[in-house]
Amino acid sequence: MKVNLLTQVFIGIAVVLLALYSTNVYKNYIKLEAIKIKEVNAEKEIDEIKLEMLNYEEKIIAIQDKFQREKIAREKLQMIKKQEKVYKFINYESQEEK
């Protein structure tokens, strides 16, 4: 009778531990699936942006005017020449008004 009682206690503890563990596994599985979906969406967005950049680069190559070509490269693709430094000016007056 003691063996039977010990077996029942052991099975009861095992069931409780399995129930606690399985809920954590399920929650982590849900989180992992959400991360995979975000990763796929991010990869799609990256591919779309790369395609857009290729389209702009093709347009730049098609433009014969050097000034227009450089203007599009700087404004749309945010390209700079190797020896250039980029400075960003911040308008503090407009920030104070907000």
N, CA, C and O atoms as CSV, one atom per row, in Angstrom:
chain,resi,resn,atom,element,x,y,z
A,1,MET,N,N,0.815,-1.192,0.000
A,1,MET,CA,C,0.000,0.000,0.000
A,1,MET,C,C,0.863,1.263,0.000
A,1,MET,O,O,0.491,2.280,-0.585
A,2,LYS,N,N,2.035,1.186,0.671
A,2,LYS,CA,C,2.937,2.339,0.682
A,2,LYS,C,C,3.486,2.611,-0.708
A,2,LYS,O,O,3.641,3.768,-1.098
A,3,VAL,N,N,3.777,1.574,-1.446
A,3,VAL,CA,C,4.299,1.732,-2.802
A,3,VAL,C,C,3.244,2.391,-3.681
A,3,VAL,O,O,3.566,3.281,-4.468
A,4,ASN,N,N,2.035,1.982,-3.561
A,4,ASN,CA,C,0.949,2.543,-4.337
A,4,ASN,C,C,0.759,4.019,-4.009
A,4,ASN,O,O,0.540,4.826,-4.912
A,5,LEU,N,N,0.841,4.383,-2.732
A,5,LEU,CA,C,0.698,5.777,-2.312
A,5,LEU,C,C,1.859,6.616,-2.822
A,5,LEU,O,O,1.658,7.737,-3.289
A,6,LEU,N,N,3.084,6.076,-2.735
A,6,LEU,CA,C,4.257,6.796,-3.240
A,6,LEU,C,C,4.160,6.989,-4.758
A,6,LEU,O,O,4.530,8.040,-5.281
A,7,THR,N,N,3.678,6.007,-5.430
A,7,THR,CA,C,3.511,6.117,-6.878
A,7,THR,C,C,2.494,7.196,-7.225
A,7,THR,O,O,2.705,7.974,-8.155
A,8,GLN,N,N,1.424,7.245,-6.500
A,8,GLN,CA,C,0.393,8.269,-6.751
A,8,GLN,C,C,0.935,9.672,-6.464
A,8,GLN,O,O,0.670,10.608,-7.218
A,9,VAL,N,N,1.693,9.815,-5.372
A,9,VAL,CA,C,2.299,11.122,-5.039
A,9,VAL,C,C,3.282,11.528,-6.140
A,9,VAL,O,O,3.278,12.672,-6.595
A,10,PHE,N,N,4.119,10.584,-6.561
A,10,PHE,CA,C,5.086,10.868,-7.616
A,10,PHE,C,C,4.386,11.284,-8.904
A,10,PHE,O,O,4.787,12.256,-9.543
A,11,ILE,N,N,3.358,10.563,-9.282
A,11,ILE,CA,C,2.601,10.900,-10.495
A,11,ILE,C,C,1.934,12.262,-10.342
A,11,ILE,O,O,1.906,13.045,-11.292
A,12,GLY,N,N,1.399,12.553,-9.165
A,12,GLY,CA,C,0.778,13.857,-8.926
A,12,GLY,C,C,1.771,14.992,-9.056
A,12,GLY,O,O,1.470,16.010,-9.680
A,13,ILE,N,N,2.962,14.830,-8.471
A,13,ILE,CA,C,4.007,15.858,-8.577
A,13,ILE,C,C,4.446,16.010,-10.028
A,13,ILE,O,O,4.639,17.129,-10.503
A,14,ALA,N,N,4.603,14.903,-10.729
A,14,ALA,CA,C,5.015,14.943,-12.134
A,14,ALA,C,C,3.984,15.679,-12.985
A,14,ALA,O,O,4.346,16.449,-13.875
A,15,VAL,N,N,2.705,15.444,-12.715
A,15,VAL,CA,C,1.646,16.116,-13.478
A,15,VAL,C,C,1.666,17.616,-13.215
A,15,VAL,O,O,1.516,18.410,-14.143
A,16,VAL,N,N,1.851,18.010,-11.957
A,16,VAL,CA,C,1.896,19.438,-11.615
A,16,VAL,C,C,3.088,20.101,-12.271
A,16,VAL,O,O,2.955,21.176,-12.856
A,17,LEU,N,N,4.256,19.474,-12.184
A,17,LEU,CA,C,5.458,20.042,-12.811
A,17,LEU,C,C,5.310,20.120,-14.331
A,17,LEU,O,O,5.724,21.097,-14.955
A,18,LEU,N,N,4.723,19.096,-14.907
A,18,LEU,CA,C,4.506,19.106,-16.355
A,18,LEU,C,C,3.551,20.225,-16.754
A,18,LEU,O,O,3.767,20.887,-17.769
A,19,ALA,N,N,2.510,20.443,-15.976
A,19,ALA,CA,C,1.546,21.508,-16.275
A,19,ALA,C,C,2.221,22.875,-16.184
A,19,ALA,O,O,2.002,23.731,-17.041
A,20,LEU,N,N,3.041,23.084,-15.150
A,20,LEU,CA,C,3.738,24.370,-15.003
A,20,LEU,C,C,4.739,24.576,-16.134
A,20,LEU,O,O,4.834,25.664,-16.701
A,21,TYR,N,N,5.472,23.539,-16.450
A,21,TYR,CA,C,6.470,23.636,-17.497
A,21,TYR,C,C,5.834,23.850,-18.868
A,21,TYR,O,O,6.332,24.644,-19.666
A,22,SER,N,N,4.751,23.155,-19.141
A,22,SER,CA,C,4.133,23.256,-20.458
A,22,SER,C,C,3.554,24.648,-20.713
A,22,SER,O,O,3.553,25.103,-21.856
A,23,THR,N,N,3.067,25.330,-19.688
A,23,THR,CA,C,2.558,26.694,-19.901
A,23,THR,C,C,3.695,27.625,-20.286
A,23,THR,O,O,3.525,28.481,-21.154
A,24,ASN,N,N,4.856,27.471,-19.652
A,24,ASN,CA,C,6.014,28.305,-20.013
A,24,ASN,C,C,6.493,28.000,-21.423
A,24,ASN,O,O,6.849,28.906,-22.176
A,25,VAL,N,N,6.501,26.738,-21.769
A,25,VAL,CA,C,6.916,26.352,-23.124
A,25,VAL,C,C,5.949,26.944,-24.149
A,25,VAL,O,O,6.378,27.447,-25.188
A,26,TYR,N,N,4.666,26.888,-23.866
A,26,TYR,CA,C,3.667,27.423,-24.795
A,26,TYR,C,C,3.833,28.937,-24.955
A,26,TYR,O,O,3.781,29.455,-26.071
A,27,LYS,N,N,4.034,29.647,-23.836
A,27,LYS,CA,C,4.223,31.101,-23.906
A,27,LYS,C,C,5.462,31.444,-24.730
A,27,LYS,O,O,5.434,32.363,-25.549
A,28,ASN,N,N,6.543,30.707,-24.511
A,28,ASN,CA,C,7.758,30.962,-25.279
A,28,ASN,C,C,7.574,30.624,-26.756
A,28,ASN,O,O,8.143,31.289,-27.622
A,29,TYR,N,N,6.791,29.606,-27.041
A,29,TYR,CA,C,6.503,29.250,-28.433
A,29,TYR,C,C,5.734,30.377,-29.124
A,29,TYR,O,O,6.024,30.719,-30.271
A,30,ILE,N,N,4.765,30.947,-28.430
A,30,ILE,CA,C,3.986,32.064,-28.987
A,30,ILE,C,C,4.893,33.256,-29.247
A,30,ILE,O,O,4.798,33.892,-30.296
A,31,LYS,N,N,5.773,33.561,-28.298
A,31,LYS,CA,C,6.708,34.678,-28.473
A,31,LYS,C,C,7.634,34.430,-29.657
A,31,LYS,O,O,7.908,35.341,-30.437
A,32,LEU,N,N,8.111,33.204,-29.789
A,32,LEU,CA,C,9.001,32.867,-30.891
A,32,LEU,C,C,8.305,33.018,-32.238
A,32,LEU,O,O,8.902,33.516,-33.193
A,33,GLU,N,N,7.059,32.596,-32.321
A,33,GLU,CA,C,6.303,32.741,-33.569
A,33,GLU,C,C,6.096,34.213,-33.917
A,33,GLU,O,O,6.177,34.592,-35.085
A,34,ALA,N,N,5.829,35.049,-32.902
A,34,ALA,CA,C,5.662,36.484,-33.139
A,34,ALA,C,C,6.960,37.099,-33.645
A,34,ALA,O,O,6.938,37.951,-34.533
A,35,ILE,N,N,8.077,36.679,-33.093
A,35,ILE,CA,C,9.381,37.188,-33.532
A,35,ILE,C,C,9.665,36.749,-34.964
A,35,ILE,O,O,10.203,37.524,-35.755
A,36,LYS,N,N,9.310,35.517,-35.301
A,36,LYS,CA,C,9.513,35.036,-36.673
A,36,LYS,C,C,8.692,35.851,-37.664
A,36,LYS,O,O,9.163,36.163,-38.758
A,37,ILE,N,N,7.469,36.193,-37.283
A,37,ILE,CA,C,6.616,37.012,-38.158
A,37,ILE,C,C,7.227,38.390,-38.345
A,37,ILE,O,O,7.250,38.915,-39.458
A,38,LYS,N,N,7.727,38.985,-37.253
A,38,LYS,CA,C,8.379,40.300,-37.356
A,38,LYS,C,C,9.613,40.222,-38.246
A,38,LYS,O,O,9.879,41.134,-39.029
A,39,GLU,N,N,10.360,39.137,-38.126
A,39,GLU,CA,C,11.558,38.969,-38.941
A,39,GLU,C,C,11.209,38.886,-40.426
A,39,GLU,O,O,11.875,39.500,-41.259
A,40,VAL,N,N,10.175,38.134,-40.750
A,40,VAL,CA,C,9.748,38.007,-42.148
A,40,VAL,C,C,9.296,39.366,-42.682
A,40,VAL,O,O,9.634,39.740,-43.805
A,41,ASN,N,N,8.530,40.105,-41.873
A,41,ASN,CA,C,8.071,41.430,-42.295
A,41,ASN,C,C,9.242,42.383,-42.490
A,41,ASN,O,O,9.255,43.172,-43.435
A,42,ALA,N,N,10.228,42.311,-41.595
A,42,ALA,CA,C,11.403,43.179,-41.715
A,42,ALA,C,C,12.191,42.832,-42.975
A,42,ALA,O,O,12.679,43.723,-43.670
A,43,GLU,N,N,12.317,41.550,-43.268
A,43,GLU,CA,C,13.026,41.136,-44.482
A,43,GLU,C,C,12.306,41.611,-45.737
A,43,GLU,O,O,12.947,42.028,-46.702
A,44,LYS,N,N,10.982,41.552,-45.729
A,44,LYS,CA,C,10.204,42.058,-46.867
A,44,LYS,C,C,10.419,43.559,-47.032
A,44,LYS,O,O,10.592,44.049,-48.148
A,45,GLU,N,N,10.406,44.281,-45.921
A,45,GLU,CA,C,10.603,45.731,-45.979
A,45,GLU,C,C,12.000,46.059,-46.496
A,45,GLU,O,O,12.170,46.989,-47.284
A,46,ILE,N,N,12.992,45.303,-46.057
A,46,ILE,CA,C,14.365,45.514,-46.537
A,46,ILE,C,C,14.437,45.272,-48.038
A,46,ILE,O,O,15.064,46.045,-48.762
A,47,ASP,N,N,13.800,44.206,-48.509
A,47,ASP,CA,C,13.800,43.916,-49.943
A,47,ASP,C,C,13.123,45.022,-50.737
A,47,ASP,O,O,13.594,45.398,-51.810
A,48,GLU,N,N,12.007,45.548,-50.205
A,48,GLU,CA,C,11.315,46.649,-50.886
A,48,GLU,C,C,12.185,47.888,-50.951
A,48,GLU,O,O,12.225,48.568,-51.977
A,49,ILE,N,N,12.882,48.189,-49.868
A,49,ILE,CA,C,13.752,49.367,-49.845
A,49,ILE,C,C,14.921,49.185,-50.803
A,49,ILE,O,O,15.305,50.125,-51.499
A,50,LYS,N,N,15.490,47.979,-50.844
A,50,LYS,CA,C,16.589,47.721,-51.782
A,50,LYS,C,C,16.121,47.890,-53.226
A,50,LYS,O,O,16.839,48.444,-54.058
A,51,LEU,N,N,14.911,47.407,-53.515
A,51,LEU,CA,C,14.367,47.554,-54.855
A,51,LEU,C,C,14.152,49.026,-55.198
A,51,LEU,O,O,14.440,49.461,-56.313
A,52,GLU,N,N,13.648,49.781,-54.236
A,52,GLU,CA,C,13.445,51.216,-54.440
A,52,GLU,C,C,14.780,51.912,-54.699
A,52,GLU,O,O,14.873,52.779,-55.568
A,53,MET,N,N,15.803,51.535,-53.951
A,53,MET,CA,C,17.128,52.126,-54.162
A,53,MET,C,C,17.664,51.783,-55.546
A,53,MET,O,O,18.262,52.630,-56.209
A,54,LEU,N,N,17.451,50.547,-55.982
A,54,LEU,CA,C,17.896,50.166,-57.332
A,54,LEU,C,C,17.175,50.986,-58.393
A,54,LEU,O,O,17.781,51.398,-59.382
A,55,ASN,N,N,15.882,51.223,-58.187
A,55,ASN,CA,C,15.132,52.049,-59.140
A,55,ASN,C,C,15.694,53.460,-59.191
A,55,ASN,O,O,15.841,54.035,-60.270
A,56,TYR,N,N,16.011,54.024,-58.022
A,56,TYR,CA,C,16.605,55.363,-58.003
A,56,TYR,C,C,17.970,55.366,-58.673
A,56,TYR,O,O,18.302,56.294,-59.410
A,57,GLU,N,N,18.758,54.334,-58.420
A,57,GLU,CA,C,20.076,54.268,-59.046
A,57,GLU,C,C,19.956,54.175,-60.565
A,57,GLU,O,O,20.742,54.788,-61.288
A,58,GLU,N,N,18.979,53.414,-61.050
A,58,GLU,CA,C,18.755,53.329,-62.497
A,58,GLU,C,C,18.336,54.681,-63.063
A,58,GLU,O,O,18.772,55.066,-64.148
A,59,LYS,N,N,17.495,55.396,-62.331
A,59,LYS,CA,C,17.088,56.733,-62.781
A,59,LYS,C,C,18.281,57.677,-62.823
A,59,LYS,O,O,18.409,58.488,-63.740
A,60,ILE,N,N,19.151,57.567,-61.827
A,60,ILE,CA,C,20.339,58.430,-61.785
A,60,ILE,C,C,21.244,58.143,-62.979
A,60,ILE,O,O,21.763,59.062,-63.612
A,61,ILE,N,N,21.424,56.874,-63.275
A,61,ILE,CA,C,22.271,56.511,-64.413
A,61,ILE,C,C,21.659,57.018,-65.718
A,61,ILE,O,O,22.374,57.439,-66.628
A,62,ALA,N,N,20.329,56.973,-65.797
A,62,ALA,CA,C,19.648,57.404,-67.016
A,62,ALA,C,C,19.741,58.915,-67.221
A,62,ALA,O,O,19.661,59.390,-68.353
A,63,ILE,N,N,19.906,59.665,-66.148
A,63,ILE,CA,C,19.984,61.128,-66.269
A,63,ILE,C,C,21.373,61.508,-66.771
A,63,ILE,O,O,22.385,61.076,-66.218
A,64,GLN,N,N,21.408,62.318,-67.824
A,64,GLN,CA,C,22.683,62.715,-68.416
A,64,GLN,C,C,23.275,63.964,-67.764
A,64,GLN,O,O,24.494,64.139,-67.747
A,65,ASP,N,N,22.412,64.831,-67.227
A,65,ASP,CA,C,22.882,66.065,-66.603
A,65,ASP,C,C,23.557,65.734,-65.274
A,65,ASP,O,O,22.928,65.173,-64.377
A,66,LYS,N,N,24.846,66.085,-65.148
A,66,LYS,CA,C,25.602,65.744,-63.941
A,66,LYS,C,C,25.017,66.416,-62.696
A,66,LYS,O,O,24.998,65.815,-61.621
A,67,PHE,N,N,24.544,67.651,-62.832
A,67,PHE,CA,C,23.986,68.350,-61.680
A,67,PHE,C,C,22.723,67.651,-61.176
A,67,PHE,O,O,22.572,67.440,-59.972
A,68,GLN,N,N,21.826,67.295,-62.079
A,68,GLN,CA,C,20.598,66.605,-61.697
A,68,GLN,C,C,20.911,65.213,-61.115
A,68,GLN,O,O,20.276,64.770,-60.158
A,69,ARG,N,N,21.885,64.550,-61.703
A,69,ARG,CA,C,22.278,63.232,-61.218
A,69,ARG,C,C,22.777,63.317,-59.765
A,69,ARG,O,O,22.384,62.520,-58.913
A,70,GLU,N,N,23.646,64.295,-59.507
A,70,GLU,CA,C,24.178,64.467,-58.147
A,70,GLU,C,C,23.086,64.887,-57.170
A,70,GLU,O,O,23.077,64.445,-56.021
A,71,LYS,N,N,22.175,65.730,-57.618
A,71,LYS,CA,C,21.078,66.183,-56.753
A,71,LYS,C,C,20.211,65.004,-56.302
A,71,LYS,O,O,19.884,64.891,-55.121
A,72,ILE,N,N,19.845,64.142,-57.224
A,72,ILE,CA,C,19.019,62.978,-56.879
A,72,ILE,C,C,19.798,62.026,-55.981
A,72,ILE,O,O,19.250,61.489,-55.018
A,73,ALA,N,N,21.070,61.817,-56.291
A,73,ALA,CA,C,21.881,60.910,-55.464
A,73,ALA,C,C,21.971,61.417,-54.031
A,73,ALA,O,O,21.903,60.626,-53.090
A,74,ARG,N,N,22.120,62.714,-53.858
A,74,ARG,CA,C,22.233,63.281,-52.505
A,74,ARG,C,C,20.891,63.297,-51.779
A,74,ARG,O,O,20.817,62.934,-50.605
A,75,GLU,N,N,19.840,63.710,-52.464
A,75,GLU,CA,C,18.553,63.899,-51.790
A,75,GLU,C,C,17.815,62.575,-51.561
A,75,GLU,O,O,17.303,62.338,-50.467
A,76,LYS,N,N,17.756,61.728,-52.559
A,76,LYS,CA,C,16.956,60.507,-52.454
A,76,LYS,C,C,17.728,59.367,-51.800
A,76,LYS,O,O,17.180,58.638,-50.973
A,77,LEU,N,N,18.988,59.213,-52.164
A,77,LEU,CA,C,19.777,58.092,-51.657
A,77,LEU,C,C,20.683,58.487,-50.500
A,77,LEU,O,O,21.346,57.634,-49.909
A,78,GLN,N,N,20.713,59.762,-50.177
A,78,GLN,CA,C,21.542,60.304,-49.103
A,78,GLN,C,C,23.004,59.898,-49.274
A,78,GLN,O,O,23.675,59.501,-48.321
A,79,MET,N,N,23.472,60.007,-50.496
A,79,MET,CA,C,24.852,59.662,-50.801
A,79,MET,C,C,25.738,60.891,-50.615
A,79,MET,O,O,25.298,62.028,-50.787
A,80,ILE,N,N,26.988,60.637,-50.261
A,80,ILE,CA,C,27.973,61.718,-50.169
A,80,ILE,C,C,29.256,61.243,-50.844
A,80,ILE,O,O,29.444,60.054,-51.099
A,81,LYS,N,N,30.124,62.199,-51.123
A,81,LYS,CA,C,31.420,61.855,-51.688
A,81,LYS,C,C,32.341,61.397,-50.561
A,81,LYS,O,O,32.112,61.713,-49.393
A,82,LYS,N,N,33.379,60.653,-50.920
A,82,LYS,CA,C,34.260,60.056,-49.915
A,82,LYS,C,C,34.914,61.105,-49.014
A,82,LYS,O,O,35.058,60.873,-47.814
A,83,GLN,N,N,35.305,62.235,-49.558
A,83,GLN,CA,C,36.032,63.223,-48.780
A,83,GLN,C,C,35.116,64.190,-48.030
A,83,GLN,O,O,35.608,65.042,-47.290
A,84,GLU,N,N,33.816,64.083,-48.199
A,84,GLU,CA,C,32.876,65.012,-47.573
A,84,GLU,C,C,32.521,64.596,-46.147
A,84,GLU,O,O,32.568,63.422,-45.781
A,85,LYS,N,N,32.160,65.619,-45.354
A,85,LYS,CA,C,31.629,65.395,-44.014
A,85,LYS,C,C,30.214,65.956,-44.001
A,85,LYS,O,O,29.939,66.984,-44.619
A,86,VAL,N,N,29.324,65.279,-43.296
A,86,VAL,CA,C,27.934,65.705,-43.244
A,86,VAL,C,C,27.679,66.392,-41.913
A,86,VAL,O,O,27.994,65.860,-40.849
A,87,TYR,N,N,27.102,67.584,-41.993
A,87,TYR,CA,C,26.706,68.320,-40.794
A,87,TYR,C,C,25.199,68.453,-40.789
A,87,TYR,O,O,24.583,68.682,-41.829
A,88,LYS,N,N,24.611,68.308,-39.619
A,88,LYS,CA,C,23.168,68.432,-39.487
A,88,LYS,C,C,22.890,69.660,-38.632
A,88,LYS,O,O,23.357,69.750,-37.497
A,89,PHE,N,N,22.131,70.602,-39.175
A,89,PHE,CA,C,21.794,71.806,-38.451
A,89,PHE,C,C,20.442,71.632,-37.767
A,89,PHE,O,O,19.476,71.166,-38.371
A,90,ILE,N,N,20.397,72.011,-36.514
A,90,ILE,CA,C,19.166,71.902,-35.745
A,90,ILE,C,C,18.671,73.311,-35.454
A,90,ILE,O,O,19.421,74.157,-34.967
A,91,ASN,N,N,17.404,73.552,-35.759
A,91,ASN,CA,C,16.812,74.860,-35.519
A,91,ASN,C,C,16.238,74.874,-34.105
A,91,ASN,O,O,15.167,74.320,-33.857
A,92,TYR,N,N,16.959,75.514,-33.177
A,92,TYR,CA,C,16.528,75.514,-31.782
A,92,TYR,C,C,15.312,76.403,-31.558
A,92,TYR,O,O,14.534,76.157,-30.636
A,93,GLU,N,N,15.135,77.428,-32.379
A,93,GLU,CA,C,13.998,78.324,-32.210
A,93,GLU,C,C,12.692,77.594,-32.427
A,93,GLU,O,O,11.744,77.803,-31.670
A,94,SER,N,N,12.614,76.753,-33.427
A,94,SER,CA,C,11.384,76.033,-33.707
A,94,SER,C,C,11.101,74.996,-32.621
A,94,SER,O,O,9.941,74.679,-32.357
A,95,GLN,N,N,12.153,74.464,-31.989
A,95,GLN,CA,C,11.955,73.498,-30.908
A,95,GLN,C,C,11.439,74.185,-29.653
A,95,GLN,O,O,10.650,73.594,-28.916
A,96,GLU,N,N,11.858,75.405,-29.394
A,96,GLU,CA,C,11.403,76.142,-28.204
A,96,GLU,C,C,9.951,76.545,-28.326
A,96,GLU,O,O,9.252,76.626,-27.316
A,97,GLU,N,N,9.472,76.804,-29.545
A,97,GLU,CA,C,8.094,77.225,-29.759
A,97,GLU,C,C,7.129,76.079,-29.502
A,97,GLU,O,O,5.976,76.317,-29.145
A,98,LYS,N,N,7.570,74.855,-29.675
A,98,LYS,CA,C,6.691,73.690,-29.492
A,98,LYS,C,C,6.491,73.455,-28.056
A,98,LYS,O,O,5.783,72.522,-27.676
